[in-house]
Amino acid sequence: MQNIVKKEGFDFAFDANACGSCNGACCRGESGYVWVNGAEIKAISSYLDIDSDEFIKKYLKKEGYRYTLKELKINDEYQCVFFDEKVGCEIYPVRPAQCREFPFWQRYRDKKNLSEVCRECKGILPL
């Protein structure tokens, strides 16, 4: 069954079925930031059944005035602290908006960045 997603302003579609075969390519690779806001901190900490302060100390890093999920360096790449190769995203139902919106990020509206997202995501279908 096809699960093709299209969004206005993007020169590609996304086949969500590809997520099952990519081994978390969007959750691992180069170092980066996955920003979380107050509502997301509450939702994730509740999902993990820990209080927000413990969640912040254990899983977040402060960058300027914002929080980002921590990364783990494994071999020569970085991966999200909540990514597990065997099960995928351990917080999938409450993952941050940045994760839910991938690959439809603002930077990928620009055609010059299309090759970047195509390399990163097997589900990209150029239009």
DALINJO-V768222 format. One record per backbone hydrogen bond with DSSP energy under -0.5 kcal/mol. NH is the residue of the N-H (numbers start at 1). CO is the residue of the C=O. If there is no record, write none. Layout:
BEGIN
NH | CO
NH | CO
END
This chain:
BEGIN
5 | 14
7 | 12
10 | 7
13 | 125
14 | 5
15 | 123
16 | 3
16 | 14
18 | 15
19 | 16
20 | 17
21 | 18
22 | 18
22 | 19
27 | 24
28 | 24
28 | 25
29 | 78
36 | 67
41 | 37
42 | 38
43 | 39
44 | 40
45 | 41
46 | 42
47 | 43
48 | 44
49 | 45
49 | 46
50 | 45
55 | 51
56 | 52
57 | 53
58 | 54
59 | 55
60 | 55
60 | 56
61 | 68
63 | 61
63 | 66
64 | 62
66 | 63
67 | 36
68 | 61
69 | 34
70 | 59
72 | 79
74 | 72
74 | 77
77 | 74
78 | 29
79 | 72
80 | 27
81 | 70
83 | 80
84 | 88
88 | 84
90 | 82
92 | 89
94 | 91
95 | 92
99 | 96
100 | 96
101 | 97
102 | 98
102 | 99
104 | 101
105 | 103
108 | 105
109 | 106
110 | 107
111 | 109
113 | 110
114 | 111
117 | 113
118 | 114
119 | 115
120 | 116
121 | 117
124 | 121
125 | 13
126 | 124
127 | 11
END
